[in-house]
Amino acid sequence: MTRTQDRLFWLEERQLAPRWSTAVSGLVNLAALIVAVAIVWWVFFSIEGIFKLYTPLLGFSMVIWTLLIILWQAQLFDFWPLSRGFLENAHPLSKGAVLTLITIAVYLLLLFGIVWFIIGRLGITYFNWQSLAKYGELGQDMLSTRETASWAMLCLSIPFFLVGVWFMLGIGKDLFHELGQPKFGLANWLFVAVIAIPMYVIFFHPHLGSMFYPKQIYAAVPPWWESIAQTNSAEYTVGILFCSVIGVFLALNLWDGWPFDLVGRQPWRFFYFALCSLVIGYVIFRIQLYIFDYLWYEAYVGGQNEANFGWRYSHTVTMANFVLVIAIIQNTFFGPAYEKMNRIVGSIIKTVVAIILGLCFAWAYYNWGPTLLGVTEGVSHPSENASAFLILIINIVMIQDLFMDRWPGYQLKK
């Protein structure tokens, strides 16, 4: 079996070029993205569509886990079990279809097969909405228990996402490099799980235990961050940790990896990468809270909607995602236009464009979303969370980029 370190990953090896000019190729991809997002949203997620998965937490948990599995396939497992010949020669639509089906299969096996069906039925009640309705004796209907279970699955994704990013980008092939696929991917994934599961227990499980009456203090300690955050909600930890993930991808798409590329030697690179992501994430988190205070004055205990501490913490993720969506689209579809520029100048331009268009995107979503997407009116309605829609967009961009070689606007150099 070939050592992982002895060969390039497919993403390192492939070379893509715009099919036409950068502007035309990018616009063609953008048009294809808009059509794909509209179809997927209205068929699977919209409350006025067919499957109505946007509840909103069920839809949010689904798209965030799907995105994570897409990244695992590309960055940890190097598209195993597909052969290099298939990746090189198959039509982008064929590759996209096969890899997307693999993503869905892994999602169903991991989340509904293991977490929902096995753990939720035989171990932890709040991972299965049927178990909550059966054993909870809280008088909850199936919709409310489904939202609680979806929130638990969403919370479980956060440490897996953060630690996964640390390993995929902060370590790369420096650990277990003597192994070939799928042993390399599985070894790294298990290492991620060993760190992520205790993080979930510390940063999220206390909140899930406190959601019930009486509080499950013998199974989950009271949330230790309550005196710091003025709330017992895990929206506080979701905000900080997921903003840390967003900070990494903003750096990759806007600043060509700076400042994460300043340390190259292991193990210091890993520790620096992890610490740097947390610092940048906390800065993003705090800046947005200051902006929220300016717009809506200070939150207070017992406040509703935008006056609630938990709402503000979780919506730092939402607003940061508006900027991240623009940053990823700009770099993925129009990146070659910036490659000819000075690195600092290009990074500044990309950052300014992402912030301005991201804010415009947020304004358009909250004003036109109810008409175009069927979402609830208002920024702070309890049944509205734009992050589900935004991460769905990122999912489809990643499918275009990682699975389909940025088809149709780009082509693979043979």
SEZA-460381 format. One record per residue (C-alpha): x, y, z; residue in one letter. Coordinates in steps of 0.2 Angstrom, whole numbers, padded with zeros to 4 digits, always signed. Layout:
XYZa ...
//
This chain:
+0000+0000+0000m +0007+0017-0005t +0012+0028+0010r +0001+0044+0011t +0016+0055+0012q +0024+0048-0004d +0010+0054-0015r +0000+0070-0017l -0019+0070-0012f -0030+0073-0027w -0034+0091-0022l -0015+0094-0022e -0012+0086-0039e -0027+0092-0049r -0025+0108-0060q -0040+0118-0064l -0042+0132-0077a -0056+0143-0082p -0065+0137-0097r -0067+0155-0103w -0061+0171-0095s -0061+0172-0076t -0076+0183-0076a -0087+0173-0088v -0082+0157-0080s -0085+0163-0062g -0102+0170-0067l -0107+0154-0076v -0103+0145-0060n -0112+0157-0050l -0128+0155-0061a -0127+0136-0059a -0125+0138-0040l -0140+0149-0039i -0151+0137-0049v -0144+0122-0038a -0147+0131-0022v -0165+0136-0027a -0170+0118-0032i -0162+0110-0017v -0170+0122-0005w -0187+0122-0012w -0188+0103-0014v -0180+0098+0003f -0179+0112+0015f -0192+0126+0013s -0207+0125+0024i -0218+0127+0009e -0208+0114-0001g -0210+0095-0002i -0200+0088+0013f -0200+0103+0024k -0183+0099+0033l -0180+0117+0038y -0188+0117+0055t -0176+0126+0057p -0164+0116+0068l -0167+0099+0059l -0161+0107+0043g -0147+0116+0051f -0140+0100+0059s -0141+0091+0042m -0132+0104+0032v -0118+0106+0045i -0115+0088+0046w -0116+0086+0027t -0103+0099+0025l -0091+0091+0038l -0093+0074+0029i -0089+0082+0012i -0073+0089+0020l -0068+0073+0027w -0070+0064+0011q -0058+0077+0002a -0046+0081+0016q -0044+0065+0026l -0049+0050+0015f -0043+0058-0002d -0060+0052-0010f -0057+0034-0005w -0064+0022-0012p -0064+0030-0029l -0049+0027-0040s -0037+0040-0046r -0042+0035-0064g -0060+0039-0060f -0056+0056-0053l -0045+0060-0068e -0057+0054-0082n -0075+0054-0076a -0086+0068-0081h -0089+0081-0067p -0107+0077-0066l -0103+0058-0064s -0091+0062-0050k -0102+0074-0042g -0117+0062-0042a -0106+0047-0035v -0097+0058-0021l -0113+0066-0016t -0122+0049-0014l -0107+0043-0004i -0109+0059+0007t -0127+0056+0010i -0124+0037+0014a -0111+0042+0027v -0122+0055+0034y -0137+0042+0036l -0125+0029+0043l -0117+0040+0056l -0131+0052+0061l -0146+0042+0059f -0139+0024+0060g -0127+0027+0075i -0131+0043+0084v -0150+0043+0082w -0155+0025+0081f -0142+0017+0092i -0136+0030+0105i -0152+0039+0105g -0162+0023+0109r -0150+0014+0120l -0139+0027+0128g -0143+0046+0127i -0161+0050+0126t -0160+0068+0119y -0151+0061+0103f -0168+0053+0097n -0184+0063+0097w -0195+0047+0098q -0185+0042+0114s -0188+0060+0121l -0207+0059+0118a -0208+0041+0125k -0197+0043+0141y -0197+0062+0144g -0215+0063+0151e -0214+0082+0147l -0230+0083+0137g -0219+0088+0121q -0226+0085+0104d -0215+0077+0091m -0210+0093+0083l -0203+0100+0099s -0194+0084+0103t -0187+0084+0085r -0180+0101+0088e -0172+0096+0104t -0163+0081+0096a -0158+0091+0081s -0150+0104+0092w -0141+0090+0101a -0134+0084+0084m -0130+0101+0079l -0120+0104+0095c -0111+0087+0093l -0105+0093+0076s -0096+0109+0082i -0081+0100+0091p -0080+0088+0077f -0079+0102+0065f -0067+0113+0075l -0055+0098+0079v -0057+0091+0062g -0051+0108+0054v -0036+0108+0066w -0031+0090+0060f -0036+0093+0041m -0027+0109+0039l -0016+0111+0055g -0008+0093+0053i -0012+0088+0036g -0002+0072+0032k +0011+0074+0046d +0002+0062+0057l +0001+0043+0052f +0009+0047+0036h +0015+0029+0034e -0002+0023+0031l -0012+0022+0015g -0030+0025+0013q -0042+0021+0021p -0031+0018+0036k -0024+0035+0035f -0041+0044+0035g -0048+0032+0048l -0033+0035+0060a -0035+0053+0059n -0054+0053+0061w -0052+0042+0077l -0040+0055+0084f -0052+0069+0080v -0066+0059+0089a -0055+0056+0104v -0053+0075+0107i -0070+0080+0100a -0081+0069+0111i -0074+0076+0128p -0075+0093+0121m -0094+0090+0117y -0096+0083+0135v -0088+0099+0143i -0095+0113+0132f -0112+0107+0126f -0119+0092+0137h -0122+0103+0152p -0134+0114+0142h -0143+0099+0136l -0145+0092+0153g -0152+0109+0159s -0165+0110+0146m -0177+0098+0155f -0187+0100+0171y -0181+0096+0183p -0163+0099+0177k -0153+0083+0175q -0140+0088+0188i -0135+0070+0191y -0131+0067+0173a -0125+0084+0168a -0117+0097+0179v -0126+0115+0178p -0118+0125+0163p -0102+0131+0170w -0102+0146+0159w -0118+0154+0165e -0110+0167+0176s -0099+0172+0162i -0112+0172+0148a -0127+0177+0158q -0136+0162+0151t -0135+0143+0153n -0137+0141+0134s -0124+0132+0124a -0127+0146+0111e -0113+0154+0120y -0100+0140+0116t -0108+0137+0099v -0104+0156+0095g -0086+0155+0100i -0081+0138+0093l -0090+0140+0077f -0084+0157+0074c -0067+0149+0076s -0070+0137+0062v -0077+0152+0051i -0061+0162+0055g -0050+0148+0048v -0060+0148+0032f -0060+0167+0031l -0041+0166+0032a -0040+0153+0018l -0051+0162+0006n -0047+0180+0010l -0029+0180+0016w -0021+0165+0007d -0020+0156+0024g -0012+0170+0034w -0008+0170+0049p -0010+0151+0050f +0005+0148+0038d +0017+0157+0049l +0023+0141+0059v +0027+0126+0049g +0036+0114+0060r +0026+0101+0070q +0020+0099+0083p +0021+0118+0085w +0011+0121+0069r -0004+0111+0076f -0004+0120+0093f -0002+0137+0085y -0015+0133+0072f -0028+0128+0086a -0024+0143+0097l -0024+0155+0082c -0041+0149+0077s -0048+0151+0094l -0041+0169+0096v -0048+0174+0078i -0064+0166+0082g -0066+0175+0099y -0062+0192+0091v -0075+0189+0077i -0087+0184+0091f -0084+0199+0101r -0084+0212+0087i -0101+0206+0082q -0108+0207+0100l -0102+0225+0101y -0111+0229+0084i -0127+0220+0091f -0126+0231+0107d -0125+0246+0095y -0140+0241+0085l -0152+0234+0099w -0144+0240+0115y -0138+0228+0128e -0146+0211+0130a -0153+0207+0147y -0158+0191+0157v -0175+0186+0152g -0174+0197+0136g -0183+0190+0121q -0177+0187+0103n -0163+0200+0099e -0163+0206+0117a -0159+0188+0123n -0140+0184+0126f -0142+0166+0118g -0149+0173+0102w -0135+0186+0101r -0122+0173+0104y -0129+0160+0091s -0132+0174+0078h -0113+0179+0078t -0112+0163+0068v -0126+0168+0056t -0119+0185+0052m -0101+0179+0050a -0108+0166+0038n -0115+0179+0027f -0097+0186+0024v -0090+0168+0023l -0102+0163+0009v -0096+0178-0001i -0078+0175+0003a -0079+0157-0003i -0088+0161-0019i -0076+0175-0023q -0061+0164-0020n -0067+0148-0028t -0076+0155-0044f -0066+0171-0046f -0049+0167-0038g -0038+0168-0053p -0042+0186-0055a -0033+0189-0038y -0018+0178-0042e -0010+0191-0053k -0011+0204-0039m +0001+0208-0025n -0004+0196-0010r -0007+0210+0002i -0017+0221-0010v -0027+0206-0016g -0031+0201+0002s -0037+0218+0006i -0048+0219-0009i -0055+0202-0006k -0059+0206+0012t -0067+0223+0008v -0078+0215-0006v -0083+0200+0006a -0088+0212+0020i -0098+0224+0009i -0107+0210-0001l -0109+0200+0014g -0119+0214+0023l -0129+0217+0007c -0133+0198+0006f -0139+0199+0024a -0150+0214+0020w -0157+0205+0005a -0160+0189+0014y -0170+0197+0028y -0180+0208+0016n -0183+0196+0001w -0181+0179+0010g -0199+0177+0015p -0204+0179-0003t -0190+0170-0012l -0187+0156+0001l -0202+0155+0011g -0193+0159+0027v -0201+0168+0042t -0201+0187+0042e -0190+0196+0054g -0172+0195+0060v -0175+0187+0077s -0190+0176+0074h -0188+0160+0085p -0192+0149+0069s -0179+0158+0058e -0160+0154+0057n -0152+0159+0041a -0136+0149+0045s -0146+0133+0038a -0148+0142+0021f -0130+0149+0021l -0122+0132+0025i -0132+0124+0012l -0125+0137-0001i -0107+0132+0005i -0111+0114+0004n -0116+0116-0015i -0100+0127-0018v -0090+0113-0010m -0098+0100-0021i -0095+0110-0036q -0077+0113-0031d -0071+0097-0023l -0082+0084-0031f -0085+0092-0049m -0069+0101-0052d -0078+0118-0052r -0089+0113-0066w -0096+0120-0077p -0085+0136-0077g -0069+0127-0075y -0061+0112-0082q -0048+0099-0077l -0031+0100-0085k -0026+0083-0091k 
//
